[in-house]
Amino acid sequence: MKNLKICLAGFMCFFMVSCGQQDNETFHEIHALIEKSNYFAARDLFNQQRHNLSARNQLVIGAVLDNAFNRNNLSQEKTNRLLDKYHLLPDTLLSAIYAIRQDNAVKLHQYREAAKADSIRLKDFGETLSETQKKDIQNNLKLWSALSDVPPQQVSVQGETFLKLEKDMAGLDNITVSAGGDTLGFIFDTGANLSTICLSVAETMGMHIIPSEILVGSITGEKVPAQLAVCRQLKIGHIAVDHVVFLVLPDEQLTFPQIGYKIRGILGYPVLEAFGEIQITRAGTMVIPVNHSKFSGPSNMAMDGLTPLICLEGNPYTFDTGADHTMLYAAYYTDNKNEVEACCELEKIQFGGAGGVREFDGFVIDKTFNISGKEISVEGIHLIKEKIKESETVYGNIGQDVMGQFSKMILNFDKMFILFE
């Protein structure tokens, strides 16, 4: 079973005005890595070759990388400097800058600013956008406009929190949350861009429903209609999170009668990021510490929009506590085509979620990952030969079959690192 994903417009399509051959070449090398969502390699190359870039292009790349590594206020400052200092930027670059501003604003829970950035892209730079991009931005504009009067999310930590992760009948980890006098188990899911709830539970918990006409994308690439809800206060252990935004789906969209299963709610990235750090043990406990873990070295976690990425063996993967199995994507197939086809037969791969079930050509392979100096072997991984979505760039999605082979996983959203112990 796969969790719901919200469709966000892609935001990197730069146009280079020549400022010297070396500047041009360095910029495009870094940009090529960013287009593949490999922010880790882009960061390393930027740090090595920064001196070869013009002041303007240092700001451009810096704004993108600050955004990717969750330094959103710094990224926003760089976009301000770009817009204030450079008045003759190409429209394509300006459109990309406003896309970065929109994403920063969303992560900072400044929904009115996010709507403003999307509106400018459509009004002033529509000619630089594809029809698909326009539709995505129009959809996002409806979403952020509907939330424009909602205060920023706030978190209050009263002490260290220990939560028991309870497996539901689909094998997904649930944690206990309380709101409006009601207490329920919600799925804990790093792969969910926004938290999600079914309509009946949103009503029972007394959430403020905001009627809207937005479409959200599922992992299968299909789009389903949704409304919005704001929870005045969500309590999780010794933590209170105010003004939590939820996508609201009709109950039938989150009900699977064939197995008698219903998703009541999903806690997504914006809530999890607010915790600062979470620790998940193999014994089935989530710890939200007051004092964060120490980490040395470059960040190995980044954000692609609202989707967390992990760097494994030099390549970007999403990781998804709401997915029981790891899956590999078209980028992995392209880089390992000869090896895969030499040992595996092409077959049909099915998977689905709230958007339904789709079938793709693919393979079933065994793979060993090198993670934290340990070799992790996983058998029977589904490898999809073709892109599930046109915007797909990552190598795959890491699921519980990999994470569960460690005694503890630590996710730190301040310093942007993942530790496996």
Secondary structure, 3 states (H helix, E strand, C coil): CECECCCCCCCCCCCCCCCCHHHHHHHHHHHHHHHCCCHHHHHHHHHHHHHHCCHHHHHHHHHHHHHHCCCHHHHHHHHHHHHHHCCCCCHHHHHHHHHHHHHHHHHCCCHHHHHHHHHHHHHHHHHHCCHHHHHHHHHHHHHHHHCCCCCCCEEEECCCEEEECEECCCCCEEEEEEECCEEEEEEECCCCCCEEEEHHHHHHCCCEEEEEEEEEEECCCCEEEEEEEEEEEEEECCEEEEEEEEEEECHHHHEECCCCEECCEEECHHHHHHCCEEEEECCCEEEECCCCCCCCCCCCEEEECCEEEEEECCEEEEECCCCCCCEECHHHHHHCHHHHHHHCCCEEEEEEECCEEEEEEEEEEEEEEEECCEEEEEEEEEEECCCCCCCCCCCEEECHHHHCCCCEEEEECCCCEEEEC
